[in-house]
């Protein structure tokens, strides 16, 4: 019985770790796209387009990790997909909203480890 509890906790940790890794990978990809646009004196709109184009694989993994977590907690597939889309879009939107601030202050965001 204790072994199954430990395994259950370990599985929860691994799944959470998978989610966190997917989120970090997507966020860091967005940051790379931001750095490139800030260095080239790009615009917020070009940054958003570039991030969408360059980070599709990371976004898909992040989205799937969210869906997996939501299904685990009882959401329907449709609800989980809608929530995942909102979260992925929200993550990008936060960076897009901050683009001009980074540009105006000549600063750069730091990648997550």
PyMOL CGO cylinders between C-alpha atoms (Angstrom):
from pymol import cmd
from pymol.cgo import CYLINDER

trace = [
    CYLINDER, 0.00, 0.00, 0.00, 2.78, 2.43, 0.83, 0.3, 1, 1, 1, 1, 1, 1,
    CYLINDER, 2.78, 2.43, 0.83, 4.53, 1.61, -2.42, 0.3, 1, 1, 1, 1, 1, 1,
    CYLINDER, 4.53, 1.61, -2.42, 1.41, 2.45, -4.46, 0.3, 1, 1, 1, 1, 1, 1,
    CYLINDER, 1.41, 2.45, -4.46, 1.05, 5.77, -2.63, 0.3, 1, 1, 1, 1, 1, 1,
    CYLINDER, 1.05, 5.77, -2.63, 4.66, 6.63, -3.37, 0.3, 1, 1, 1, 1, 1, 1,
    CYLINDER, 4.66, 6.63, -3.37, 4.19, 5.67, -7.02, 0.3, 1, 1, 1, 1, 1, 1,
    CYLINDER, 4.19, 5.67, -7.02, 1.04, 7.78, -7.26, 0.3, 1, 1, 1, 1, 1, 1,
    CYLINDER, 1.04, 7.78, -7.26, 2.84, 10.77, -5.78, 0.3, 1, 1, 1, 1, 1, 1,
    CYLINDER, 2.84, 10.77, -5.78, 5.79, 10.24, -8.10, 0.3, 1, 1, 1, 1, 1, 1,
    CYLINDER, 5.79, 10.24, -8.10, 3.49, 10.04, -11.12, 0.3, 1, 1, 1, 1, 1, 1,
    CYLINDER, 3.49, 10.04, -11.12, 1.81, 13.28, -10.06, 0.3, 1, 1, 1, 1, 1, 1,
    CYLINDER, 1.81, 13.28, -10.06, 5.22, 14.93, -9.71, 0.3, 1, 1, 1, 1, 1, 1,
    CYLINDER, 5.22, 14.93, -9.71, 6.36, 13.67, -13.13, 0.3, 1, 1, 1, 1, 1, 1,
    CYLINDER, 6.36, 13.67, -13.13, 3.16, 14.87, -14.79, 0.3, 1, 1, 1, 1, 1, 1,
    CYLINDER, 3.16, 14.87, -14.79, 3.52, 18.27, -13.11, 0.3, 1, 1, 1, 1, 1, 1,
    CYLINDER, 3.52, 18.27, -13.11, 7.14, 18.35, -14.17, 0.3, 1, 1, 1, 1, 1, 1,
    CYLINDER, 7.14, 18.35, -14.17, 6.08, 17.60, -17.76, 0.3, 1, 1, 1, 1, 1, 1,
    CYLINDER, 6.08, 17.60, -17.76, 3.61, 20.48, -17.62, 0.3, 1, 1, 1, 1, 1, 1,
    CYLINDER, 3.61, 20.48, -17.62, 6.19, 22.86, -16.16, 0.3, 1, 1, 1, 1, 1, 1,
    CYLINDER, 6.19, 22.86, -16.16, 8.80, 21.86, -18.76, 0.3, 1, 1, 1, 1, 1, 1,
    CYLINDER, 8.80, 21.86, -18.76, 6.29, 22.43, -21.56, 0.3, 1, 1, 1, 1, 1, 1,
    CYLINDER, 6.29, 22.43, -21.56, 5.35, 25.85, -20.18, 0.3, 1, 1, 1, 1, 1, 1,
    CYLINDER, 5.35, 25.85, -20.18, 8.98, 26.87, -19.80, 0.3, 1, 1, 1, 1, 1, 1,
    CYLINDER, 8.98, 26.87, -19.80, 9.87, 25.66, -23.29, 0.3, 1, 1, 1, 1, 1, 1,
    CYLINDER, 9.87, 25.66, -23.29, 7.03, 27.67, -24.83, 0.3, 1, 1, 1, 1, 1, 1,
    CYLINDER, 7.03, 27.67, -24.83, 7.82, 30.74, -22.76, 0.3, 1, 1, 1, 1, 1, 1,
    CYLINDER, 7.82, 30.74, -22.76, 11.54, 30.55, -23.56, 0.3, 1, 1, 1, 1, 1, 1,
    CYLINDER, 11.54, 30.55, -23.56, 10.81, 30.18, -27.26, 0.3, 1, 1, 1, 1, 1, 1,
    CYLINDER, 10.81, 30.18, -27.26, 8.69, 33.33, -27.08, 0.3, 1, 1, 1, 1, 1, 1,
    CYLINDER, 8.69, 33.33, -27.08, 11.54, 35.09, -25.27, 0.3, 1, 1, 1, 1, 1, 1,
    CYLINDER, 11.54, 35.09, -25.27, 13.98, 34.06, -28.02, 0.3, 1, 1, 1, 1, 1, 1,
    CYLINDER, 13.98, 34.06, -28.02, 11.62, 35.53, -30.60, 0.3, 1, 1, 1, 1, 1, 1,
    CYLINDER, 11.62, 35.53, -30.60, 11.34, 38.70, -28.52, 0.3, 1, 1, 1, 1, 1, 1,
    CYLINDER, 11.34, 38.70, -28.52, 15.11, 39.04, -28.24, 0.3, 1, 1, 1, 1, 1, 1,
    CYLINDER, 15.11, 39.04, -28.24, 15.44, 38.71, -32.01, 0.3, 1, 1, 1, 1, 1, 1,
    CYLINDER, 15.44, 38.71, -32.01, 12.85, 41.40, -32.65, 0.3, 1, 1, 1, 1, 1, 1,
    CYLINDER, 12.85, 41.40, -32.65, 14.25, 43.74, -30.02, 0.3, 1, 1, 1, 1, 1, 1,
    CYLINDER, 14.25, 43.74, -30.02, 17.73, 43.37, -31.50, 0.3, 1, 1, 1, 1, 1, 1,
    CYLINDER, 17.73, 43.37, -31.50, 16.45, 44.06, -35.00, 0.3, 1, 1, 1, 1, 1, 1,
    CYLINDER, 16.45, 44.06, -35.00, 14.32, 46.99, -33.81, 0.3, 1, 1, 1, 1, 1, 1,
    CYLINDER, 14.32, 46.99, -33.81, 11.19, 45.07, -34.79, 0.3, 1, 1, 1, 1, 1, 1,
    CYLINDER, 11.19, 45.07, -34.79, 7.64, 45.90, -33.83, 0.3, 1, 1, 1, 1, 1, 1,
    CYLINDER, 7.64, 45.90, -33.83, 5.27, 44.28, -31.40, 0.3, 1, 1, 1, 1, 1, 1,
    CYLINDER, 5.27, 44.28, -31.40, 3.18, 43.00, -34.31, 0.3, 1, 1, 1, 1, 1, 1,
    CYLINDER, 3.18, 43.00, -34.31, 6.16, 41.42, -36.07, 0.3, 1, 1, 1, 1, 1, 1,
    CYLINDER, 6.16, 41.42, -36.07, 7.24, 39.89, -32.77, 0.3, 1, 1, 1, 1, 1, 1,
    CYLINDER, 7.24, 39.89, -32.77, 3.81, 38.30, -32.30, 0.3, 1, 1, 1, 1, 1, 1,
    CYLINDER, 3.81, 38.30, -32.30, 3.85, 36.91, -35.85, 0.3, 1, 1, 1, 1, 1, 1,
    CYLINDER, 3.85, 36.91, -35.85, 7.38, 35.56, -35.43, 0.3, 1, 1, 1, 1, 1, 1,
    CYLINDER, 7.38, 35.56, -35.43, 6.63, 33.99, -32.05, 0.3, 1, 1, 1, 1, 1, 1,
    CYLINDER, 6.63, 33.99, -32.05, 3.55, 32.29, -33.48, 0.3, 1, 1, 1, 1, 1, 1,
    CYLINDER, 3.55, 32.29, -33.48, 5.57, 30.98, -36.42, 0.3, 1, 1, 1, 1, 1, 1,
    CYLINDER, 5.57, 30.98, -36.42, 8.67, 29.88, -34.51, 0.3, 1, 1, 1, 1, 1, 1,
    CYLINDER, 8.67, 29.88, -34.51, 7.04, 28.41, -31.41, 0.3, 1, 1, 1, 1, 1, 1,
    CYLINDER, 7.04, 28.41, -31.41, 4.34, 26.16, -32.86, 0.3, 1, 1, 1, 1, 1, 1,
    CYLINDER, 4.34, 26.16, -32.86, 5.90, 22.92, -31.60, 0.3, 1, 1, 1, 1, 1, 1,
    CYLINDER, 5.90, 22.92, -31.60, 6.42, 24.30, -28.08, 0.3, 1, 1, 1, 1, 1, 1,
    CYLINDER, 6.42, 24.30, -28.08, 2.91, 25.74, -28.03, 0.3, 1, 1, 1, 1, 1, 1,
    CYLINDER, 2.91, 25.74, -28.03, 1.47, 22.37, -29.10, 0.3, 1, 1, 1, 1, 1, 1,
    CYLINDER, 1.47, 22.37, -29.10, 3.32, 20.56, -26.29, 0.3, 1, 1, 1, 1, 1, 1,
    CYLINDER, 3.32, 20.56, -26.29, 2.22, 23.16, -23.75, 0.3, 1, 1, 1, 1, 1, 1,
    CYLINDER, 2.22, 23.16, -23.75, -1.37, 22.92, -24.98, 0.3, 1, 1, 1, 1, 1, 1,
    CYLINDER, -1.37, 22.92, -24.98, -1.32, 19.12, -24.76, 0.3, 1, 1, 1, 1, 1, 1,
    CYLINDER, -1.32, 19.12, -24.76, 0.14, 19.25, -21.25, 0.3, 1, 1, 1, 1, 1, 1,
    CYLINDER, 0.14, 19.25, -21.25, -2.70, 21.52, -20.16, 0.3, 1, 1, 1, 1, 1, 1,
    CYLINDER, -2.70, 21.52, -20.16, -5.29, 19.28, -21.78, 0.3, 1, 1, 1, 1, 1, 1,
    CYLINDER, -5.29, 19.28, -21.78, -3.83, 16.24, -20.02, 0.3, 1, 1, 1, 1, 1, 1,
    CYLINDER, -3.83, 16.24, -20.02, -3.97, 17.99, -16.65, 0.3, 1, 1, 1, 1, 1, 1,
    CYLINDER, -3.97, 17.99, -16.65, -7.52, 19.25, -17.20, 0.3, 1, 1, 1, 1, 1, 1,
    CYLINDER, -7.52, 19.25, -17.20, -8.78, 15.82, -18.27, 0.3, 1, 1, 1, 1, 1, 1,
    CYLINDER, -8.78, 15.82, -18.27, -7.17, 14.33, -15.19, 0.3, 1, 1, 1, 1, 1, 1,
    CYLINDER, -7.17, 14.33, -15.19, -9.24, 16.69, -13.05, 0.3, 1, 1, 1, 1, 1, 1,
    CYLINDER, -9.24, 16.69, -13.05, -12.51, 15.82, -14.78, 0.3, 1, 1, 1, 1, 1, 1,
    CYLINDER, -12.51, 15.82, -14.78, -12.91, 18.42, -17.51, 0.3, 1, 1, 1, 1, 1, 1,
    CYLINDER, -12.91, 18.42, -17.51, -14.49, 17.37, -20.78, 0.3, 1, 1, 1, 1, 1, 1,
    CYLINDER, -14.49, 17.37, -20.78, -12.22, 17.21, -23.82, 0.3, 1, 1, 1, 1, 1, 1,
    CYLINDER, -12.22, 17.21, -23.82, -13.89, 20.34, -25.25, 0.3, 1, 1, 1, 1, 1, 1,
    CYLINDER, -13.89, 20.34, -25.25, -13.47, 22.27, -21.98, 0.3, 1, 1, 1, 1, 1, 1,
    CYLINDER, -13.47, 22.27, -21.98, -9.86, 21.15, -21.67, 0.3, 1, 1, 1, 1, 1, 1,
    CYLINDER, -9.86, 21.15, -21.67, -9.05, 22.22, -25.24, 0.3, 1, 1, 1, 1, 1, 1,
    CYLINDER, -9.05, 22.22, -25.24, -10.73, 25.60, -24.82, 0.3, 1, 1, 1, 1, 1, 1,
    CYLINDER, -10.73, 25.60, -24.82, -8.88, 26.22, -21.57, 0.3, 1, 1, 1, 1, 1, 1,
    CYLINDER, -8.88, 26.22, -21.57, -5.57, 25.13, -23.10, 0.3, 1, 1, 1, 1, 1, 1,
    CYLINDER, -5.57, 25.13, -23.10, -6.08, 27.49, -26.03, 0.3, 1, 1, 1, 1, 1, 1,
    CYLINDER, -6.08, 27.49, -26.03, -6.87, 30.36, -23.66, 0.3, 1, 1, 1, 1, 1, 1,
    CYLINDER, -6.87, 30.36, -23.66, -3.80, 29.65, -21.54, 0.3, 1, 1, 1, 1, 1, 1,
    CYLINDER, -3.80, 29.65, -21.54, -1.43, 29.34, -24.50, 0.3, 1, 1, 1, 1, 1, 1,
    CYLINDER, -1.43, 29.34, -24.50, -2.78, 32.53, -26.03, 0.3, 1, 1, 1, 1, 1, 1,
    CYLINDER, -2.78, 32.53, -26.03, -2.60, 34.29, -22.67, 0.3, 1, 1, 1, 1, 1, 1,
    CYLINDER, -2.60, 34.29, -22.67, 1.04, 33.37, -22.22, 0.3, 1, 1, 1, 1, 1, 1,
    CYLINDER, 1.04, 33.37, -22.22, 1.92, 34.85, -25.60, 0.3, 1, 1, 1, 1, 1, 1,
    CYLINDER, 1.92, 34.85, -25.60, -0.31, 37.88, -25.03, 0.3, 1, 1, 1, 1, 1, 1,
    CYLINDER, -0.31, 37.88, -25.03, 1.53, 38.71, -21.82, 0.3, 1, 1, 1, 1, 1, 1,
    CYLINDER, 1.53, 38.71, -21.82, 4.84, 38.85, -23.67, 0.3, 1, 1, 1, 1, 1, 1,
    CYLINDER, 4.84, 38.85, -23.67, 3.32, 40.79, -26.56, 0.3, 1, 1, 1, 1, 1, 1,
    CYLINDER, 3.32, 40.79, -26.56, 1.87, 43.34, -24.13, 0.3, 1, 1, 1, 1, 1, 1,
    CYLINDER, 1.87, 43.34, -24.13, 5.31, 43.83, -22.56, 0.3, 1, 1, 1, 1, 1, 1,
    CYLINDER, 5.31, 43.83, -22.56, 7.23, 44.15, -25.83, 0.3, 1, 1, 1, 1, 1, 1,
    CYLINDER, 7.23, 44.15, -25.83, 7.14, 47.94, -26.07, 0.3, 1, 1, 1, 1, 1, 1,
    CYLINDER, 7.14, 47.94, -26.07, 8.21, 48.31, -22.44, 0.3, 1, 1, 1, 1, 1, 1,
    CYLINDER, 8.21, 48.31, -22.44, 11.30, 46.20, -23.09, 0.3, 1, 1, 1, 1, 1, 1,
    CYLINDER, 11.30, 46.20, -23.09, 11.96, 48.19, -26.25, 0.3, 1, 1, 1, 1, 1, 1,
    CYLINDER, 11.96, 48.19, -26.25, 11.53, 51.56, -24.54, 0.3, 1, 1, 1, 1, 1, 1,
    CYLINDER, 11.53, 51.56, -24.54, 13.86, 50.67, -21.67, 0.3, 1, 1, 1, 1, 1, 1,
    CYLINDER, 13.86, 50.67, -21.67, 16.36, 48.77, -23.83, 0.3, 1, 1, 1, 1, 1, 1,
    CYLINDER, 16.36, 48.77, -23.83, 16.06, 45.75, -21.55, 0.3, 1, 1, 1, 1, 1, 1,
    CYLINDER, 16.06, 45.75, -21.55, 15.57, 42.06, -22.28, 0.3, 1, 1, 1, 1, 1, 1,
    CYLINDER, 15.57, 42.06, -22.28, 13.53, 39.38, -20.54, 0.3, 1, 1, 1, 1, 1, 1,
    CYLINDER, 13.53, 39.38, -20.54, 15.36, 36.50, -18.95, 0.3, 1, 1, 1, 1, 1, 1,
    CYLINDER, 15.36, 36.50, -18.95, 14.69, 32.90, -19.87, 0.3, 1, 1, 1, 1, 1, 1,
    CYLINDER, 14.69, 32.90, -19.87, 13.39, 30.50, -17.25, 0.3, 1, 1, 1, 1, 1, 1,
    CYLINDER, 13.39, 30.50, -17.25, 15.58, 27.61, -16.16, 0.3, 1, 1, 1, 1, 1, 1,
]
cmd.load_cgo(trace, "trace")
